[in-house]
Amino acid sequence: MPADLLLVPHHGSANGCTKEVLEAIKPEYSVISVGEDNKYGHPDKALLRLVREHTREAVYITYEDGSVLFESDGETITNVITHAGQDEDGKKAAEVKAVAAAFGSRAQVYVSRAGALSTAAALRVTPVRATVSHGGETAGDDDPEVD
């Protein structure tokens, strides 16, 4: 059951994947989605060694390679782009800050049909309002406050 691409289970934890599974899949490319210096120590060093041994082309780790885009002709992977969608001009980061500030100040925020949040009104967007939750010790103590 060879595969072109394997998303390594459970962020590369020690028990997320076995040698037998890797031998059966024989991925061309493997991706481990994990944050750097996470409290769990993922990816596990022994598992990473196994993944590298059984991956035919390359292993990508998201904290090193960013978002990874695989292009295909429908039959095989034809191109791999690391750091895909990187926001070199800071436009996405600026929009995220604007939306966060709008939620914090209770200003109007809009959501597009695709689910993107924005502070700019446009055609076919729906206004949304921030919801604040005051967390308590138990679920019964958590009283949401809605404007």
C-alpha positions as CSV (number, residue, x, y, z in Angstrom):
1,M,0.0,0.0,0.0
2,P,2.6,2.6,-1.0
3,A,1.7,6.3,-0.7
4,D,3.1,9.4,-2.1
5,L,2.5,11.4,1.0
6,L,2.3,10.6,4.7
7,L,1.1,13.0,7.4
8,V,2.9,11.4,10.4
9,P,0.3,10.8,13.1
10,H,0.1,12.5,16.4
11,H,2.8,15.1,15.7
12,G,5.5,12.5,15.5
13,S,5.0,11.1,19.0
14,A,6.8,7.9,20.0
15,N,3.7,5.8,19.6
16,G,2.1,7.7,16.7
17,C,3.4,5.3,14.0
18,T,5.2,2.0,13.9
19,K,8.0,0.6,11.8
20,E,5.6,-2.0,10.3
21,V,3.2,0.8,9.1
22,L,6.1,2.8,7.6
23,E,7.4,-0.3,5.8
24,A,3.9,-1.0,4.4
25,I,3.3,2.6,3.3
26,K,6.8,3.4,2.0
27,P,5.9,7.1,1.6
28,E,7.6,9.3,-1.0
29,Y,7.3,12.3,1.3
30,S,6.4,12.6,5.0
31,V,5.3,15.6,6.9
32,I,5.4,16.1,10.7
33,S,3.1,18.9,11.8
34,V,4.6,20.1,15.1
35,G,5.5,23.3,16.9
36,E,9.1,23.9,17.9
37,D,10.2,23.2,21.5
38,N,6.7,21.9,22.4
39,K,6.2,20.5,25.9
40,Y,5.8,17.0,24.6
41,G,9.2,16.8,22.9
42,H,7.6,16.0,19.5
43,P,8.8,14.7,17.2
44,D,10.2,11.8,19.0
45,K,13.9,11.3,17.9
46,A,13.6,7.5,17.4
47,L,10.4,7.9,15.4
48,L,11.9,10.7,13.3
49,R,14.9,8.4,12.6
50,L,12.4,5.6,11.5
51,V,10.4,8.1,9.3
52,R,13.6,9.3,7.6
53,E,14.7,5.7,7.0
54,H,11.4,4.7,5.4
55,T,10.6,7.9,3.4
56,R,11.8,7.7,-0.2
57,E,12.3,11.4,-1.0
58,A,12.1,13.9,1.9
59,V,10.7,14.5,5.4
60,Y,9.4,17.9,6.2
61,I,8.8,19.2,9.7
62,T,6.6,22.3,9.9
63,Y,8.6,24.2,12.5
64,E,11.5,24.0,10.1
65,D,9.8,24.1,6.7
66,G,6.6,26.1,7.5
67,S,3.5,25.2,5.6
68,V,4.3,22.6,2.9
69,L,2.4,22.7,-0.4
70,F,2.5,19.6,-2.6
71,E,1.7,20.0,-6.3
72,S,0.5,17.1,-8.4
73,D,-0.4,16.3,-11.9
74,G,-3.0,13.8,-10.6
75,E,-0.6,10.9,-10.8
76,T,2.5,11.9,-8.9
77,I,3.8,14.8,-6.8
78,T,5.5,17.2,-9.2
79,N,6.7,20.0,-6.9
80,V,7.1,20.7,-3.2
81,I,7.0,24.3,-1.9
82,T,8.1,24.9,1.7
83,H,7.0,28.0,3.6
84,A,4.0,28.2,1.3
85,G,1.7,31.2,1.8
86,Q,4.3,33.0,3.8
87,D,3.3,36.6,4.4
88,E,6.4,38.4,3.4
89,D,4.8,41.8,3.2
90,G,3.0,41.4,6.6
91,K,-0.5,42.0,5.0
92,K,-2.0,38.9,6.7
93,A,-0.5,39.8,10.0
94,A,-1.8,43.3,9.8
95,E,-5.3,42.1,9.1
96,V,-5.2,39.6,12.0
97,K,-4.2,42.4,14.3
98,A,-7.0,44.6,13.0
99,V,-9.6,41.9,13.5
100,A,-8.2,41.2,17.0
101,A,-8.4,44.9,17.9
102,A,-11.9,45.1,16.5
103,F,-13.1,42.2,18.6
104,G,-11.4,43.7,21.7
105,S,-13.1,47.1,21.2
106,R,-16.4,45.6,20.1
107,A,-16.1,47.2,16.6
108,Q,-17.8,45.5,13.7
109,V,-16.1,42.4,12.2
110,Y,-17.3,40.6,9.1
111,V,-17.0,37.0,8.0
112,S,-17.0,36.0,4.4
113,R,-18.7,32.9,2.9
114,A,-15.3,31.2,3.0
115,G,-15.0,31.9,6.7
116,A,-12.4,34.6,6.5
117,L,-12.6,37.4,9.1
118,S,-12.1,41.0,8.1
119,T,-12.8,44.5,9.4
120,A,-13.8,45.6,5.9
121,A,-17.4,45.4,4.8
122,A,-17.8,43.8,1.3
123,L,-20.5,42.1,-0.7
124,R,-21.7,38.8,0.7
125,V,-20.2,39.2,4.2
126,T,-22.0,38.7,7.4
127,P,-21.4,40.9,10.4
128,V,-20.4,39.1,13.6
129,R,-20.2,40.2,17.2
130,A,-17.6,39.2,19.8
131,T,-18.6,36.9,22.6
132,V,-16.7,37.0,25.9
133,S,-16.6,34.1,28.2
134,H,-15.7,34.5,31.9
135,G,-14.3,31.1,32.8
136,G,-15.2,29.6,36.1
137,E,-14.1,26.5,38.0
138,T,-16.8,24.3,36.5
139,A,-18.9,24.3,33.3
140,G,-21.8,25.7,35.3
141,D,-19.7,28.7,36.5
142,D,-18.9,29.7,32.9
143,D,-21.4,32.5,32.1
144,P,-21.0,33.7,28.5
145,E,-21.6,37.4,28.0
146,V,-22.9,38.3,24.6
147,D,-23.4,41.9,23.3
